[in-house]
């Protein structure tokens, strides 16, 4: 089990949307220059409000990098995330109610999609006509979607 110390100001924070916490343990952050080792925790709001003091729904090692050349260094990062076991091998985990997979994309749409829904709608259309398409989950505030590759 891994414990992460949070600031006292975050102890009372809660949210209507799921929370995802990444830590690189002070190694300099997340970059686009290759996989950085991180630890990731998710706090879902399926029963109550999300809070960093709740037991995480998922806690795992991960490789993380800033994803996309045109969206690099945007205020809302697009992240490529790969779940790892203790030997840095891919391992499948369910994320926020979606089926288990090892590779995920955290897609921060930002200025490229002002309606905040184009990709999710087209993935839905694709699945509706029987084509392969990534599953998506929009947050309730429609600020960020998560998609499996």
GUROMI-292639 format. One record per residue: residue in one letter; z, x, y of N, C-alpha, C in turn. Coordinates in pm, whole numbers, plus 50000, padded with zeros to 5 digits. Atoms other than C-alpha are relative to their C-alpha. Layout:
# GUROMI-292639
 resn   nc3   nc1   nc2  cac3  cac1  cac2   cc3   cc1   cc2
    a     Z     X     Y     Z     X     Y     Z     X     Y
...
//
This chain:
# GUROMI-292639
 resn   nc3   nc1   nc2  cac3  cac1  cac2   cc3   cc1   cc2
    x 50000 50085 49882 50000 50000 50000 50000 50089 50123
    x 50009 49927 49873 49921 50119 50351 50061 49916 50110
    x 49940 50067 49886 50119 50032 50659 49943 50062 50126
    x 50051 49955 49872 49985 50054 51011 50095 49952 50108
    x 49909 50037 49892 50215 50060 51309 49919 49937 50113
    x 50065 50066 49887 50114 49814 51579 50093 50005 50121
    x 49920 50000 49879 50229 49812 51937 50083 49873 50007
    x 49911 50116 49992 50517 49578 52012 49934 49884 50076
    x 50069 50105 49926 50291 49386 52254 49912 49914 49909
    x 50085 50073 50092 50077 49280 51956 50078 49919 49898
    x 49918 50067 50102 50367 49152 51745 49997 49848 50015
    x 50001 50144 49977 50351 48805 51902 49859 49943 50019
    x 50137 50046 49981 49970 48788 51929 49955 49919 49879
    x 50061 50078 50108 49796 48517 51726 49867 49947 50051
    x 50136 50040 49962 49443 48380 51720 49952 49886 49912
    x 50066 50106 50077 49238 48079 51610 49888 50055 49913
    x 50109 49942 50078 48972 48314 51471 50056 50111 49911
    x 49953 49890 50086 49005 48568 51189 50007 50131 50078
    x 49985 49869 49938 49121 48915 51291 49961 50106 49897
    x 50035 49886 50084 48975 49235 51149 50047 50124 50073
    x 49941 49880 49941 49159 49560 51211 49946 50122 49928
    x 50045 49872 50054 49004 49903 51161 50087 50109 50059
    x 49938 49880 49948 49188 50230 51192 49933 50120 49936
    x 50057 49875 50050 49040 50577 51159 50109 50107 49995
    x 49884 49912 50004 49389 50730 51165 49985 50118 50095
    x 50008 49898 49896 49314 50921 51484 49888 50101 49982
    x 50106 49902 50026 48997 51091 51357 49889 49996 50104
    x 50101 49999 49895 48801 51018 51674 49921 49872 50014
    x 50066 50129 49982 48682 50663 51623 49878 49982 49912
    x 50117 50040 50079 48367 50503 51489 49876 50045 50076
    x 50121 49953 49934 48032 50663 51562 49878 49958 49919
    x 50124 50029 50069 47669 50618 51466 49946 50119 49925
    x 50050 49877 50061 47643 50968 51323 50043 50015 49854
    x 49963 49994 50141 47732 50881 50964 50126 49922 49973
    x 49884 50078 50040 48004 50711 50770 50130 50070 50038
    x 49867 49952 49969 48351 50758 50912 50099 49929 49908
    x 49900 50058 50087 48647 50703 50683 50096 49917 50082
    x 49912 50091 49928 48858 50408 50790 50082 49920 49900
    x 49924 50097 50078 49112 50160 50664 49982 49867 50072
    x 50030 50129 49941 49039 49793 50719 50093 49893 49945
    x 49919 50115 50039 49259 49484 50711 49942 49875 50064
    x 50044 50127 49944 49156 49121 50755 50116 49901 49996
    x 49897 50103 49987 49384 48841 50868 49927 49870 50028
    x 50077 50123 49987 49221 48503 50808 50089 49889 50055
    x 49928 50113 49941 49319 48177 50975 49977 49873 49921
    x 50033 50118 50080 49236 47944 50684 50118 49904 49985
    x 49882 50086 50012 49594 47809 50665 50067 49979 50135
    x 49930 50005 49872 49747 47892 51002 49926 50093 50096
    x 50060 49907 49905 49675 48110 51303 50005 50142 49944
    x 50004 49860 50041 49576 48472 51241 50100 50078 50083
    x 49905 49913 49931 49837 48731 51328 50006 50133 49926
    x 49991 49868 50061 49867 49104 51268 50132 50022 49926
    x 49873 49989 50074 50220 49045 51138 49996 49920 49870
    x 50016 50069 50128 50092 48821 50854 49960 50100 49892
    x 50048 49918 50110 50018 48964 50512 49847 49997 50006
    x 50146 50000 49990 49653 49076 50524 49936 49936 49876
    x 50078 50058 50109 49401 48883 50314 49930 50112 49923
    x 50066 49885 50061 49222 49213 50247 50050 50125 50069
    x 49962 49870 49949 49340 49571 50290 49931 50103 49912
    x 50080 49909 50082 49099 49843 50177 49952 50120 50080
    x 50069 49886 49940 48949 50182 50245 49856 49960 50027
    x 50138 50035 49965 48607 50170 50406 49931 50118 50067
    x 50083 49912 49919 48324 50373 50548 49943 49913 50111
    x 50043 50080 49885 48229 50254 50896 49914 50085 50091
    x 50076 49932 49894 47959 50347 51144 49941 49899 50095
    x 50062 50083 49896 47811 50209 51463 49857 49978 49957
    x 50129 50038 50059 47496 50024 51357 49902 49957 50108
    x 50107 50046 49913 47166 49982 51540 49973 50093 50116
    x 50034 49909 49890 46980 50202 51785 49994 49928 50134
    x 50011 50070 49872 46912 49938 52050 50132 49939 50044
    x 49871 50058 49965 47266 49802 52035 50113 50103 49998
    x 49897 49896 50003 47451 50135 52006 50070 50007 50136
    x 49916 49984 49881 47732 50181 52257 50008 49875 50086
    x 49981 50126 49928 47729 49814 52359 50150 49969 50002
    x 49858 50035 49996 48066 49662 52458 50049 49938 49869
    x 49965 50061 50127 48064 49469 52129 49918 50072 49892
    x 50070 49918 50099 47977 49716 51853 49946 49917 49884
    x 50050 50047 50128 47758 49629 51557 50045 50105 49899
    x 49946 49904 50096 47924 49788 51256 49940 49982 49863
    x 50034 49999 50142 47798 49880 50912 50127 50043 49928
    x 49874 49975 50072 48094 49867 50674 49971 50002 49851
    x 50014 49989 50145 48105 49980 50313 50140 50017 49942
    x 49867 49991 50060 48417 49915 50106 50002 50110 49896
    x 49985 49886 50091 48539 50221 49914 50128 49986 49919
    x 49877 49984 50077 48787 50282 49636 50061 50135 50035
    x 49931 49874 49968 49019 50586 49627 49914 50123 49974
    x 50090 49888 50027 48726 50804 49507 49873 49993 50086
    x 50113 50020 49909 48490 50700 49791 49878 49939 49931
    x 50106 50072 50068 48285 50488 49550 49999 49856 50049
    x 50011 50140 49957 48154 50144 49647 50089 49910 49914
    x 49922 50101 50071 48384 49858 49554 49977 49866 50068
    x 50029 50133 49946 48317 49487 49598 50128 49927 50036
    x 49889 50085 49956 48556 49266 49793 49942 49876 50067
    x 50033 50121 49926 48533 48910 49918 50049 50019 50143
    x 49963 49987 49859 48541 48893 50296 49991 49864 50066
    x 49994 50124 49923 48650 48585 50489 49934 49883 49927
    x 50049 50112 50080 48561 48346 50207 49860 50016 49944
    x 50134 49977 50055 48221 48496 50124 50010 50074 49868
    x 49995 49935 50132 48132 48630 49777 50019 50152 50011
    x 49975 49855 49999 48233 48987 49684 49872 50082 50015
    x 50110 49906 49974 48005 49269 49802 50064 50127 50054
    x 49945 49876 49946 48056 49632 49902 49947 50031 50140
    x 50062 49970 49871 47820 49648 50203 50000 49878 50091
    x 49989 50111 49905 47880 49434 50512 49950 50045 50136
    x 50038 49974 49861 47753 49407 50867 50086 49911 50089
    x 49930 50074 49895 47972 49304 51159 49905 50002 50118
    x 50109 50011 49905 47712 49179 51399 50052 49944 50132
    x 49956 50040 49867 47823 49170 51763 49879 49972 50086
    x 50128 50039 49945 47533 48980 51914 49986 50043 50146
    x 49996 49959 49860 47624 49051 52278 49882 49945 50080
    x 50102 50049 49908 47332 49028 52526 49866 49966 49938
    x 50129 50024 50062 47047 49002 52275 49983 49856 49952
    x 50006 50139 50048 47131 48645 52171 50099 49916 50080
    x 49907 50074 49915 47286 48447 52459 50053 49872 49937
    x 49955 50122 50066 47307 48134 52241 50097 50028 49887
    x 49907 49953 50103 47510 48337 51985 49979 49932 49865
    x 50019 50068 50128 47344 48164 51690 49864 50024 49935
    x 50134 49989 50056 46982 48269 51632 49998 50054 49857
    x 50003 49944 50135 47039 48491 51328 50065 49906 49899
    x 49931 50091 50094 47286 48250 51165 49912 49880 49966
    x 50086 50116 50025 47043 47959 51204 49883 50039 49910
    x 50115 49962 50082 46747 48150 51057 50042 50040 49859
    x 49949 49975 50137 46957 48273 50763 50024 49867 49930
    x 49976 50133 50058 47058 47909 50706 49868 49935 49958
    x 50132 50054 50036 46691 47800 50715 49946 50068 49874
    x 50050 49926 50116 46598 48074 50467 50067 49958 49871
    x 49927 50046 50120 46870 47973 50221 49960 49856 49966
    x 50035 50140 50022 46770 47607 50266 49866 49981 49930
    x 50129 50011 50068 46414 47671 50144 49995 50084 49873
    x 49992 49928 50126 46533 47875 49848 49969 50148 50006
    x 50024 49856 49986 46469 48224 49986 50132 50074 50007
    x 49880 49919 49981 46717 48508 49976 50025 50016 50149
    x 49960 49972 49863 46905 48537 50301 50148 50028 50001
    x 49858 49963 49990 47236 48690 50399 50085 49879 50031
    x 49903 50103 49962 47538 48463 50412 50062 50041 50132
    x 49937 49971 49872 47699 48436 50752 50123 49914 50017
    x 49885 50082 49962 48026 48311 50892 50023 50022 50147
    x 49975 49992 49856 48057 48237 51259 50148 49975 50024
    x 49862 50028 49961 48397 48257 51417 50001 49868 50076
    x 49991 50128 49930 48523 47934 51570 49966 50012 50146
    x 50032 49984 49857 48481 48078 51916 49854 50040 50018
    x 50142 49961 49999 48118 48173 51825 49981 50133 50071
    x 50014 49872 49935 48182 48523 51953 49944 50108 49907
    x 50046 49897 50090 48094 48717 51639 49974 49939 49862
    x 50024 50043 50137 47939 48654 51300 50008 50119 49908
    x 49992 49897 50100 47980 48852 50983 49900 49969 49893
    x 50101 50026 50101 47701 48891 50735 50003 50105 49892
    x 50015 49906 50110 47669 49050 50393 49856 50046 49998
    x 50138 49949 50011 47367 49270 50343 49937 49947 49876
//
